[in-house]
Amino acid sequence: MHFLITGTAGFIGFHLARRLLREGHTVVGLDGMTPYYDVRLKEARHALLSELPGFRPVIAMLEDRPAWQDQVREPRPDVIIHLAAQAGVRYSIENPRAYIDANVTGSFNVLELAKELAPRHLLLASTSSIYGSNEKVPFCETDRATEPLSLYAASKVAMEAMAHSNSHLWDVPTTCFRFFTVYGPWGRPDMALFKFGGNILDGKPIDIYGHGRMERDFTFVDDLVEAIVRLIDCAPVAGEPLEKGNVTDTLSPIAPYRVVNIGGGQPVGLLPFIDIVERQTGREAVRNMMPMQPGDVPRTFADASLLQALTGYRPDTPVETGVAAFVDWYRSYYSV
């Protein structure tokens, strides 16, 4: 099939595009190469994708639609997967405008394109952050998600709402998937594992927020990609909800639109997670305990029942295995 993927120079987009290219599909990859973190890492990801047949990069900012709209129409995409975003909870406090530009205006541009091209399935990346400080666990797609704690989360709530109206008005089969703390090789330098692993290997202290009392439902990137690939063939059909056991489908009553969690449902405490990083690096961390940062949530915990019912799959890579894969990549990439 022909895919249009936004964010192919990013962590998740790179892994997904590589998987699809290796399976013989074509991928047009749209990315703005923003300097939120080291652009050289993004360029290295795109360089690897460019070695595979069927990949064509388009470098442009998502919010600047005239710069890319004519370049992504051929070949006409069968599937559009929107992964590009301004990520990061803490950075949204420092530079909120970037989140409106990329996650709201940029996502609107993708929705407008989907309206025009009518792909067989539009898939968009949301986040577990939209559950805010939800105390009910595990987090279910039907839980209230209207009280975000950061502008990053709020921008994703807005994207989901726009996607639903777009699906309703123009009959675009749409799936929004909510990620839970994705990690692995080629990860983002602003993520906890990258900071912990890198600083430990470099002999630098690590900052532990919330005094280590937070929990995260860590999802290995290969598991995430597997889930997305399986969801591609699960395009929602209006009026045809999933009927399987006691699983509650999130299919909209008025649109071919669905929301799906992607997470393993096995949260790990921050301190045990650091213990794992120490074991895999073979070094002990210098721990700097810090208070909770504004916008952070105390824990994330996915209910993956709907994902499993739709695809027969849920993320299951042990954290120890995933961390080991990241450490091996980090040592090789940075020659540590």
C-alpha positions in Angstrom: 0.0 0.0 0.0 0.9 3.7 -0.2 1.4 5.4 3.1 1.7 9.1 4.0 3.3 9.3 7.5 4.0 12.6 9.3 6.9 12.7 11.6 9.2 10.0 9.9 12.3 11.7 11.3 10.9 11.3 14.8 11.3 8.4 17.2 8.1 6.5 16.5 7.6 7.6 12.9 11.1 6.3 12.0 10.4 2.8 13.5 6.9 2.6 11.9 8.1 3.7 8.4 11.1 1.3 8.5 8.7 -1.6 9.4 6.3 -0.7 6.5 9.1 -0.2 4.0 10.7 -3.5 4.9 7.3 -5.1 4.2 7.3 -3.7 0.6 5.0 -0.7 1.1 5.8 2.9 -0.1 6.1 5.7 2.4 6.0 9.5 1.8 7.5 10.9 5.0 6.6 14.5 6.0 8.8 16.0 8.7 9.8 19.6 9.7 13.1 18.6 11.3 12.4 21.0 14.2 15.3 21.7 16.6 13.4 20.7 19.7 16.2 18.2 20.1 19.4 17.3 18.1 18.5 17.5 14.4 21.4 15.2 13.6 19.6 12.4 15.3 16.6 13.1 13.1 18.7 13.3 10.0 20.3 9.9 10.9 16.9 8.3 11.1 15.9 9.7 7.7 19.2 8.6 6.2 18.5 5.0 7.2 15.0 5.2 5.8 16.4 6.6 2.5 18.4 3.4 2.1 15.2 1.4 1.7 13.3 1.3 -1.5 9.9 3.1 -1.5 10.8 6.0 0.8 10.4 9.7 -0.2 11.0 12.4 2.4 9.3 15.8 2.3 10.8 18.4 4.6 8.4 21.1 5.7 6.6 22.4 8.7 3.2 20.8 9.3 1.5 24.1 9.9 2.8 25.5 6.6 0.4 23.5 4.3 1.3 25.3 1.0 4.9 24.1 1.5 4.0 20.4 1.4 0.4 19.8 0.2 1.3 19.2 -3.5 4.3 17.0 -2.6 2.3 14.4 -0.7 -0.5 13.6 -3.1 1.4 11.2 -5.3 1.3 8.4 -5.0 -2.2 8.9 -3.6 -2.0 7.5 0.0 -4.2 4.5 0.9 -3.5 5.2 4.5 -2.5 8.4 6.4 -0.7 8.1 9.7 -0.3 11.3 11.6 2.5 11.0 14.2 4.2 14.4 13.9 3.7 16.7 16.9 5.4 19.0 19.3 6.0 16.6 22.1 7.0 17.1 25.8 4.9 18.1 28.8 7.5 20.5 30.3 8.4 22.2 27.1 4.7 23.1 26.6 5.1 25.4 29.6 8.1 27.1 28.1 6.9 27.4 24.6 3.2 27.0 24.4 2.8 28.5 20.9 4.8 25.6 19.4 2.0 23.2 20.5 -0.8 25.3 19.0 1.1 25.6 15.7 2.1 21.9 15.4 -0.6 20.0 17.3 -3.6 22.1 16.5 -3.0 23.9 13.3 -0.8 21.2 11.9 -3.3 18.5 12.8 -6.1 20.5 11.2 -4.1 20.6 8.0 -3.7 16.8 8.0 -7.5 16.5 8.6 -8.2 18.8 5.7 -5.9 16.7 3.5 -7.7 13.5 4.5 -11.0 15.1 3.7 -9.8 15.7 0.2 -7.9 12.5 -0.5 -10.4 10.1 1.3 -7.9 7.4 2.5 -9.2 4.1 3.5 -8.0 4.8 7.1 -6.7 7.8 8.9 -4.7 7.1 12.1 -3.6 9.8 14.5 -1.3 9.7 17.5 -2.7 11.0 20.8 -1.3 10.5 24.3 -2.1 9.0 27.7 -1.4 12.6 29.1 -5.0 13.5 28.2 -6.2 11.4 31.1 -4.8 14.1 33.4 -4.8 13.2 37.1 -7.4 10.5 36.6 -7.4 8.4 39.8 -9.3 5.5 38.3 -7.0 2.8 37.0 -6.4 1.3 34.6 -7.2 4.2 32.2 -10.0 3.2 29.9 -10.8 5.0 26.6 -14.2 5.9 28.0 -12.8 7.6 31.0 -13.2 11.4 31.3 -10.4 13.1 29.4 -11.5 16.8 29.5 -9.2 18.0 32.3 -5.7 18.0 30.9 -2.8 19.2 33.1 -0.6 20.6 30.4 -1.0 22.5 27.1 0.6 19.5 25.4 -2.3 17.3 26.7 -4.8 20.0 25.8 -3.6 20.2 22.3 -4.1 16.5 21.9 -7.6 16.7 23.3 -8.3 19.4 20.7 -6.9 17.1 17.9 -9.1 14.2 19.0 -12.2 16.5 19.0 -11.3 17.9 15.5 -10.7 14.4 14.2 -14.1 13.3 15.4 -16.0 16.2 13.7 -14.0 15.6 10.5 -14.9 11.9 10.5 -18.5 12.7 11.1 -18.8 15.4 8.5 -16.8 13.8 5.7 -17.1 10.0 6.5 -13.3 9.5 7.0 -12.6 6.2 8.9 -10.4 7.5 11.8 -8.6 5.9 14.7 -6.9 8.0 17.4 -4.5 5.9 19.4 -3.3 7.0 22.9 0.4 6.2 23.5 1.7 5.2 26.9 5.4 6.2 27.6 7.1 4.8 24.5 10.8 3.9 24.8 13.5 2.0 22.9 16.4 2.5 20.5 16.5 5.7 18.6 14.4 7.3 21.3 13.9 11.0 22.1 16.7 12.7 24.1 14.1 14.4 26.3 12.6 11.2 27.5 13.4 9.6 30.9 15.2 6.5 29.6 17.4 8.5 27.3 18.3 10.9 30.1 18.9 8.2 32.7 20.8 5.9 30.4 22.9 8.6 28.9 23.8 10.4 32.1 24.6 7.1 33.9 26.9 6.0 31.1 28.5 9.5 31.1 29.0 9.5 34.9 26.5 12.4 35.3 23.8 12.7 38.0 20.2 12.0 37.0 17.2 14.1 38.1 14.4 12.0 39.6 11.1 14.0 39.6 8.3 13.4 42.1 11.0 12.0 44.4 10.7 8.8 42.5 7.1 8.1 43.5 5.7 8.2 40.0 4.6 5.2 37.9 4.6 4.8 34.1 3.1 2.2 31.8 6.3 1.8 29.7 5.6 0.6 26.1 8.5 -0.7 24.0 8.6 0.9 20.5 8.5 -2.4 18.6 5.3 -3.4 20.5 3.8 0.0 19.7 4.6 -0.4 16.0 3.1 -3.9 15.9 -0.1 -2.5 17.5 -0.3 0.3 14.9 0.4 -2.0 12.0 -2.5 -4.3 13.2 -4.8 -1.3 13.7 -4.3 -0.3 10.1 -6.6 -3.1 9.0 -9.2 -2.2 11.7 -10.7 0.9 10.1 -13.9 1.9 12.0 -17.2 1.5 10.2 -20.1 3.6 11.3 -22.9 1.6 12.9 -20.7 -1.6 13.2 -19.3 -1.6 16.8 -17.1 -4.4 18.0 -19.1 -7.1 19.8 -16.6 -9.2 21.7 -17.0 -10.3 25.3 -17.3 -7.5 27.9 -15.1 -5.1 25.9 -16.5 -1.6 25.5 -16.0 -0.3 21.9 -15.3 3.4 21.6 -16.9 3.6 18.1 -18.7 6.9 17.8 -22.5 6.6 17.4 -22.4 9.2 14.6 -19.1 8.6 12.8 -16.5 6.0 11.7 -14.3 7.1 14.6 -12.6 5.2 17.4 -10.1 5.8 20.2 -7.7 3.0 21.3 -5.1 2.8 24.1 -1.7 1.4 23.2 0.0 0.2 26.3 0.8 -3.0 28.1 -1.1 -2.3 31.3 1.8 -3.1 33.5 3.0 0.2 35.1 6.5 0.3 36.7 7.6 2.6 39.5 10.2 5.2 38.6 12.8 3.9 41.2 12.5 0.2 40.1 12.8 1.5 36.5 16.1 3.2 37.4 17.3 0.0 39.1 16.8 -1.8 35.7 18.7 0.9 33.9 21.6 0.6 36.4 21.7 -3.2 35.9 21.7 -2.9 32.1 24.4 -0.2 32.1 26.4 -2.0 34.8 26.8 1.3 36.6 25.2 3.0 39.6 23.4 6.3 39.2 24.0 9.4 41.2 20.4 10.3 42.1 19.2 13.8 42.5 15.7 13.8 44.0 13.4 16.5 42.7 9.8 17.6 43.3 7.0 16.9 40.8 7.2 19.1 37.7 4.2 21.3 36.7 2.0 19.4 34.2 3.3 15.9 35.2 0.9 13.2 36.1 1.6 10.8 39.0 1.0 7.6 37.0 -0.2 6.1 33.8 -1.8 2.7 33.4 -3.4 1.5 30.2 -6.5 -0.7 29.8 -5.5 -2.4 26.6 -8.7 -4.6 26.4 -10.0 -2.8 23.3 -6.7 -3.0 21.5 -6.5 -6.8 22.2 -10.1 -7.3 21.1 -9.5 -5.5 17.8 -6.1 -6.9 16.9 -5.5 -10.0 19.1 -2.4 -8.2 20.5 -1.2 -6.1 23.4 2.3 -4.9 24.2 4.2 -7.5 26.2 8.0 -6.8 26.0 9.5 -6.9 29.5 10.9 -3.6 30.5 14.3 -5.3 31.3 14.5 -6.5 27.7 13.5 -3.1 26.2 15.9 -1.2 28.3 18.7 -3.6 27.3 17.9 -2.9 23.7 18.1 0.8 24.2 21.4 0.6 26.1 23.0 -1.5 23.4 21.8 1.1 20.8 23.0 4.0 22.8 26.5 2.5 23.3 26.8 1.8 19.6 25.4 5.1 18.4 27.4 7.3 20.8 30.5 5.0 20.9 30.2 4.9 24.8 
